[in-house]
Amino acid sequence: MRGRQRVASKEHIPVFDKEGNPTSLRLPIAKPAWRRSLWHVVVASVSSFLYGYHVGVVNETLESISIDLNFSGNTLSEGLVVSMCLVGAFLGSLFSGWIADGVGRRRSFQLCALPMIIGAGMSATAKNLWGMLLGRLFVGTGMGLGPPVAALYVAEVSPPAIRGTFGGLTQIATCLGLMSSLFIGFPAKGIAGWWRVCFWVSIVPAAALALFMEICAESPHWLLKTGRSIEAEAEFEKLLGPVHVKPAMAELSKSDRGDESDTVKLYDLLCGCHARVMFIGSALFALQQLSGINAVFYFSSTVFESFGVPSYLANTCVGICNLMGSVIAMILMDKLGRKALLLGSFFGMAVSMGLQVIAASSFVSGFGSMYLSVGGMLLFVLSFALGAGPVPSLLMSEILPGKIRAKAMAICLAVHWVINFFVGLLFLRLLEQIGPQPLYTIFGSFCLIAVFFVKKFVLETKGKSLQEIEIALLAQEAP
């Protein structure tokens, strides 16, 4: 059996047909074992855990922070503490592609961990509002750098057959980070200074990311692009096994030969031959945020509390739905495919927003309104986690050509952070000005637009190598 696995993909075994004439038989090669690359993906997913943790760490602790740092009751200052990390995330995301192409994926993860360690320490020891804001800004730069590099790394080190499943691990890690920050933050209102512990704790996974990345594999795609083919072969052997090295190198060379990262200019990304795929990526991330998901994450406890549900219970329910949906998405990603999950996810979110509109109408009142509103919100989060949450980052890392993958991913995610910031900033204001029904109708309309957009523009990538996807996209763009 071991002998069969070691036959190269182009080798033949001599056999004879019924008439005794010699012919040849091509023996199939077993698929790469997923266990070889799992460890590397798990370590990379720690960056997503940290992203989720720092998004949620101020949810339960903000009241204690505002009292201790003397800005309690100042809603602008409280909003800045929440959103300052988004400013940092925008900056980190914007430069992530150039960093990932310049120093490699592994070193980028370590650079992502560094500002998170520094920023967490600054936040934990802050004596005033400005110290906290500066710490959150540092943390945000790491948050912005981590997710695009994680999406790149997972796509480039995973075997094609399970790339979607491994991509789902990053979303699960984000959910676990959010839930961890929630549970660690519970004692903050009862124990003085506990919020400082919440920030200190985050240094442990950040340090672990920097340390363990030192023994993880570098992306063979990046190594080959920088002319280090011997090192790329060594990393493929570590990730896929010896028998798969030559086929993987041959396939990778088809699209990456001659692709030097310094030949990519911003004009080429926005207006040149790559404009179509950039449009798809940016639009997907824009629709993801315009669906209203972060408004739900940021302000779900307010909706629950209006019906007498405690905030900790509300956040727990939202976290469980998010985690459940992410686990189901990971299982189905390589079975149903990316496009099917996106279509079902955005449609489910549109239905959920419809329930919110009905709950806010005069036709429903009392317990009926509560059940529709709370149920619609939980269904919305579950639907989001099934596709609209995990798929866009994975899909972009798959459909972007190797030559522009890192830089294009950075620009697409920068769009994500800008819209995320403005949705969070304007949601409560719009809720006061136009009311819940028109606002939820707008969010639901964007979800329906996303369904039609995915149907028309998104290419299915399930089970295909990155090179096969690139060739398919080139064929679509040909006149």
C-alpha positions in Angstrom: 0.0 0.0 0.0 2.8 2.4 0.8 4.4 1.7 -2.6 1.2 2.8 -4.3 1.2 6.1 -2.4 4.7 6.9 -3.5 4.1 6.6 -7.2 4.3 10.1 -8.7 1.3 11.5 -10.5 2.9 11.2 -14.0 4.4 7.7 -13.4 2.8 4.7 -15.1 2.8 1.0 -14.4 3.1 -1.3 -17.5 0.1 -3.6 -18.0 -1.4 -5.5 -20.9 -4.8 -5.3 -22.5 -7.0 -8.3 -23.4 -5.1 -8.8 -26.7 -1.8 -8.9 -24.9 -0.6 -5.5 -26.2 1.3 -3.3 -23.7 -0.6 -0.3 -22.3 -0.2 1.9 -19.3 -2.1 2.6 -16.2 -2.0 5.9 -14.3 -2.3 5.2 -10.6 -4.2 7.8 -8.5 -2.4 9.5 -5.7 -4.1 9.7 -2.3 -5.3 13.1 -1.2 -2.9 14.9 1.2 -3.5 14.1 4.8 -5.3 17.0 6.6 -3.5 16.3 9.8 -0.2 17.6 8.4 -1.5 21.1 7.9 -4.0 21.3 10.7 -1.5 22.4 13.4 -0.4 25.3 11.2 -3.9 26.4 10.6 -4.8 26.2 14.3 -1.9 28.4 15.3 -2.8 30.9 12.6 -6.4 30.9 13.9 -5.1 32.3 17.2 -5.0 35.7 15.4 -8.7 35.4 14.8 -9.3 34.5 18.4 -7.5 37.6 19.5 -9.6 39.6 17.0 -12.8 38.3 18.5 -11.6 38.8 22.0 -10.6 42.5 21.6 -13.9 43.3 19.8 -15.9 42.0 22.7 -13.6 42.8 25.7 -15.2 46.2 26.3 -18.8 45.0 26.2 -19.1 43.9 29.8 -16.2 46.1 31.1 -17.0 49.5 29.6 -19.1 50.7 32.6 -16.3 49.9 35.0 -13.6 51.4 32.7 -15.6 54.7 32.4 -16.0 54.9 36.2 -12.3 54.2 37.0 -11.0 56.5 34.3 -13.5 59.3 35.1 -15.5 59.6 31.9 -18.7 57.9 33.1 -21.8 59.3 31.4 -19.8 60.7 28.5 -21.3 58.7 25.6 -18.8 60.2 23.1 -15.8 59.0 25.2 -17.4 55.6 25.7 -18.0 55.3 21.9 -14.4 56.2 21.2 -13.2 53.4 23.5 -15.3 51.0 21.5 -14.5 52.3 18.1 -10.8 53.4 18.4 -9.7 49.9 17.7 -11.7 50.1 14.4 -9.5 53.0 13.4 -6.4 51.0 14.2 -7.9 48.0 12.4 -8.4 50.1 9.2 -4.7 51.2 9.3 -3.5 47.7 10.0 -5.6 46.2 7.3 -4.6 48.8 4.7 -0.9 47.9 5.0 -1.4 44.2 5.7 -0.9 43.2 2.0 2.4 45.0 1.7 3.6 43.6 5.0 2.6 40.0 4.1 4.4 40.3 0.7 7.4 42.0 2.2 8.3 39.8 5.2 6.1 36.7 4.6 3.1 35.2 6.3 4.8 33.9 9.4 6.5 37.1 10.3 3.3 39.0 9.6 1.5 37.0 12.3 4.3 37.9 14.7 4.1 41.5 13.8 0.3 41.2 14.4 0.9 39.9 17.9 3.3 42.6 18.9 0.9 45.6 18.9 -1.7 43.5 20.6 0.7 42.7 23.4 1.8 46.4 23.7 -1.7 47.7 23.4 -3.2 45.3 25.9 -0.5 46.2 28.4 -1.2 50.0 27.8 -5.0 49.4 28.2 -4.5 47.4 31.4 -2.3 50.1 33.0 -4.2 53.1 31.7 -4.7 56.0 34.2 -6.9 58.1 32.0 -9.0 58.1 28.8 -6.1 59.0 26.6 -4.1 56.1 27.8 -7.0 53.7 27.1 -7.6 55.2 23.6 -3.9 54.8 22.7 -3.9 51.2 23.9 -7.0 50.4 21.9 -5.4 52.0 18.8 -2.4 49.8 19.1 -4.6 46.7 19.6 -6.6 47.7 16.6 -3.6 47.7 14.3 -3.0 44.1 15.2 -6.7 43.3 14.7 -6.5 44.8 11.2 -3.3 42.9 10.2 -4.3 39.5 11.5 -7.6 38.5 9.6 -6.3 39.2 6.1 -3.0 37.4 6.7 -4.9 34.5 8.4 -7.2 34.2 5.3 -4.2 34.2 3.0 -2.2 31.7 5.1 -5.1 29.2 5.5 -5.8 29.3 1.8 -2.2 28.8 0.8 -1.3 26.0 3.2 -4.5 23.9 3.2 -5.2 21.0 0.8 -7.9 22.0 -1.7 -10.3 19.3 -0.6 -10.6 20.7 3.0 -9.7 24.4 2.4 -13.2 25.5 3.2 -13.3 23.4 6.4 -10.0 24.9 7.6 -11.3 28.4 6.6 -14.2 27.8 8.9 -11.8 27.3 11.8 -10.9 31.0 11.7 -14.5 32.0 12.1 -14.9 29.6 15.0 -11.8 31.0 16.6 -13.4 34.5 16.3 -16.6 33.3 18.0 -14.6 31.6 20.8 -12.7 34.9 21.3 -15.9 36.9 21.6 -17.4 34.4 24.1 -14.2 34.2 26.1 -14.1 38.0 26.5 -17.8 37.8 27.6 -17.2 35.2 30.3 -14.0 36.7 31.5 -15.8 40.1 31.7 -18.7 38.9 33.8 -17.1 39.8 37.2 -16.1 43.3 36.1 -19.2 45.0 37.6 -18.7 43.3 41.0 -14.9 43.3 41.4 -13.1 46.6 41.4 -10.3 46.8 38.7 -11.3 43.4 37.2 -11.4 45.1 33.7 -7.6 45.4 33.9 -7.3 41.6 34.3 -9.4 41.2 31.1 -6.8 43.1 29.2 -3.8 41.4 30.8 -5.3 37.9 30.0 -5.2 38.7 26.2 -1.4 38.9 26.3 -1.1 35.1 26.8 -2.6 34.0 23.4 -0.8 36.9 21.6 2.5 35.7 23.0 1.6 32.1 22.1 0.9 33.2 18.5 4.3 34.9 18.2 6.1 32.0 19.7 4.5 29.1 17.9 4.6 30.8 14.5 8.3 30.4 14.8 7.9 26.6 14.2 5.1 26.8 11.7 5.5 26.4 8.0 5.9 29.5 5.7 3.5 29.8 2.8 5.0 27.9 -0.2 3.2 30.4 -2.5 5.0 33.3 -1.0 8.4 31.5 -1.0 8.0 30.6 -4.7 7.0 34.1 -5.6 10.2 35.4 -3.9 12.3 32.9 -5.9 12.9 30.5 -3.0 11.8 27.3 -4.7 13.9 24.9 -2.7 12.4 26.2 0.6 8.9 26.1 -1.0 9.4 22.4 -1.7 10.5 21.8 1.9 7.4 23.5 3.2 5.1 21.6 0.8 6.7 18.4 2.2 5.9 19.5 5.7 2.3 20.5 4.8 1.3 17.8 2.3 3.8 14.9 2.5 6.7 13.9 0.3 4.6 12.3 -2.5 2.7 15.5 -3.1 5.6 17.9 -3.4 6.3 17.7 -7.2 2.7 17.8 -8.3 2.0 20.8 -6.0 5.2 22.6 -7.2 4.3 22.0 -10.8 0.8 23.3 -10.4 1.9 26.3 -8.4 4.5 27.2 -11.0 1.8 27.4 -13.7 0.4 30.7 -12.3 3.2 32.0 -10.1 6.1 31.9 -12.6 7.4 35.4 -13.0 4.9 37.0 -10.7 7.0 39.5 -8.7 5.1 41.3 -6.0 6.8 44.7 -6.8 5.2 44.8 -10.2 1.7 45.2 -8.7 0.6 48.9 -8.7 -2.5 50.3 -7.0 -3.8 51.4 -10.4 -3.7 47.8 -11.6 -5.8 46.7 -8.6 -8.4 49.4 -8.9 -8.7 50.1 -12.6 -6.6 47.6 -14.5 -7.1 43.9 -15.4 -7.8 42.9 -11.8 -10.7 45.5 -11.4 -13.4 42.9 -11.7 -12.2 40.5 -9.0 -11.5 43.6 -6.8 -15.0 44.7 -7.4 -16.4 41.3 -6.3 -14.3 41.3 -3.2 -15.0 44.8 -2.1 -18.7 44.5 -2.8 -19.0 41.2 -0.8 -17.4 42.8 2.2 -19.5 46.0 1.8 -22.7 43.9 1.6 -21.6 41.9 4.6 -21.4 45.0 6.7 -24.5 46.8 5.2 -26.6 43.8 6.2 -26.4 45.3 9.7 -24.6 42.5 11.4 -22.3 44.6 13.5 -25.2 46.8 14.6 -26.7 43.6 16.0 -23.5 42.5 17.7 -22.9 46.0 19.2 -26.4 46.8 20.3 -28.2 43.4 20.8 -28.1 43.7 24.5 -30.1 47.0 24.2 -32.8 45.3 22.3 -32.9 42.4 24.8 -32.9 44.7 27.8 -35.9 46.6 26.4 -37.9 43.3 26.9 -36.4 42.7 30.4 -33.7 40.2 29.4 -30.4 40.8 31.2 -27.4 41.8 29.0 -25.3 38.9 30.0 -28.0 36.4 29.0 -28.5 38.3 25.7 -24.8 38.2 24.9 -24.6 34.5 25.8 -27.5 33.7 23.4 -25.9 35.7 20.6 -22.5 34.1 21.2 -24.0 30.5 21.2 -25.9 31.2 17.9 -22.8 32.6 16.3 -20.7 29.6 17.4 -23.3 27.1 16.3 -23.6 28.6 12.9 -19.9 28.7 12.5 -19.5 25.0 13.3 -22.2 24.1 10.9 -20.6 26.3 8.2 -17.3 24.6 8.7 -18.9 21.1 8.3 -20.8 22.2 5.1 -18.2 24.4 3.5 -16.6 21.7 1.4 -19.9 19.7 0.9 -22.4 22.4 -0.3 -19.8 24.9 -1.5 -19.2 28.6 -0.8 -21.8 30.0 -3.1 -24.7 27.9 -1.7 -23.8 28.9 1.8 -23.6 32.6 0.9 -27.0 32.4 -0.9 -28.7 30.7 2.0 -27.1 32.9 4.6 -28.0 36.2 3.0 -31.6 35.0 2.3 -31.9 33.9 5.9 -30.7 37.3 7.1 -33.3 39.0 4.9 -36.0 36.9 6.4 -34.8 37.7 9.9 -34.9 41.4 9.2 -38.4 40.9 7.9 -39.3 39.5 11.3 -37.8 42.5 13.0 -39.9 44.8 10.8 -43.1 42.9 11.7 -42.1 43.0 15.4 -41.7 46.8 15.3 -45.1 47.3 13.6 -48.4 48.1 15.2 -49.9 44.7 14.2 -47.9 42.9 16.9 -47.6 43.8 20.5 -46.7 42.3 23.9 -45.2 38.9 24.0 -45.6 38.4 20.2 -43.4 41.4 19.6 -40.8 40.2 22.0 -40.6 36.7 20.5 -40.4 38.0 17.0 -37.8 40.5 17.8 -35.6 38.3 19.9 -36.1 35.3 17.7 -35.4 37.3 14.6 -32.2 38.7 16.0 -30.9 35.2 17.0 -31.9 33.8 13.6 -30.1 36.7 12.0 -26.9 35.9 13.9 -27.2 32.2 13.1 -27.8 32.9 9.4 -24.8 35.3 9.3 -22.5 32.7 10.8 -23.6 30.1 8.3 -22.1 31.9 5.3 -21.9 35.7 5.2 -19.5 35.7 8.2 -16.9 33.0 7.3 -17.1 32.8 3.5 -16.1 36.3 2.1 -12.6 36.2 3.6 -12.0 32.6 2.5 -13.5 33.2 -1.0 -11.4 36.3 -1.5 -8.2 34.4 -0.6 -9.2 31.8 -3.2 -10.3 33.9 -6.2 -7.6 36.6 -6.0 -4.7 35.7 -8.3 -1.4 34.9 -6.5 0.3 38.0 -7.9 -2.1 40.4 -6.2 -3.6 38.2 -3.4 -2.1 39.9 -0.3 -2.4 43.5 -1.5 -5.9 43.1 -2.9 -7.1 41.3 0.3 -5.8 44.3 2.3 -7.8 46.8 0.2 -11.0 44.7 0.3 -10.8 44.4 4.1 -10.1 48.1 4.4 -13.6 48.6 2.8 -14.9 46.2 5.4 -13.5 48.3 8.3 -14.7 51.7 6.9 -18.3 50.5 6.5 -18.1 48.7 9.9 -17.1 52.0 11.5 -19.9 54.0 10.0 -22.6 51.4 10.6 -21.6 51.3 14.3 -21.4 55.1 14.5 -24.7 55.9 12.8 -27.0 53.0 13.9 -28.4 54.5 17.1 -28.7 57.9 15.5 -30.7 56.5 12.6 -32.8 54.4 14.9 -33.8 57.6 16.7 -34.3 59.6 13.5 -36.2 57.2 11.2 -37.3 54.4 13.6 -36.7 50.6 13.6 -39.0 49.7 10.7 -37.4 51.7 8.0 -33.9 50.9 9.3 -34.5 47.2 9.5 -36.1 47.4 6.0 -32.9 49.0 4.7 -30.7 46.2 6.2 -33.0 43.5 4.8 -32.9 45.1 1.4 -29.1 45.0 1.4 -29.4 41.3 2.3 -31.6 40.7 -0.7 -29.2 42.7 -3.0 -26.5 40.4 -1.7 -28.4 37.3 -2.8 -28.7 38.6 -6.4 -25.1 39.8 -6.3 -23.8 36.3 -5.2 -26.0 34.6 -7.8 -24.6 36.7 -10.6 -20.9 37.3 -9.8 -19.6 34.7 -7.3 -17.7 31.7 -8.7 -17.9 28.4 -6.9 -14.4 27.3 -5.6 -15.2 24.1 -3.7 -12.5 21.4 -4.1 -10.5 23.4 -6.7 -6.8 24.3 -6.4 -6.0 28.0 -6.2 -4.4 27.7 -9.7 -7.6 26.1 -11.2 -9.7 28.9 -9.7 -7.3 31.5 -11.2 -7.5 29.9 -14.7 -11.4 29.7 -14.5 -11.6 33.5 -13.6 -9.2 34.3 -16.5 -11.5 32.4 -18.8 -14.5 34.4 -17.6 -12.7 37.6 -18.3 -11.6 36.7 -21.8 -13.6 38.4 -24.6 
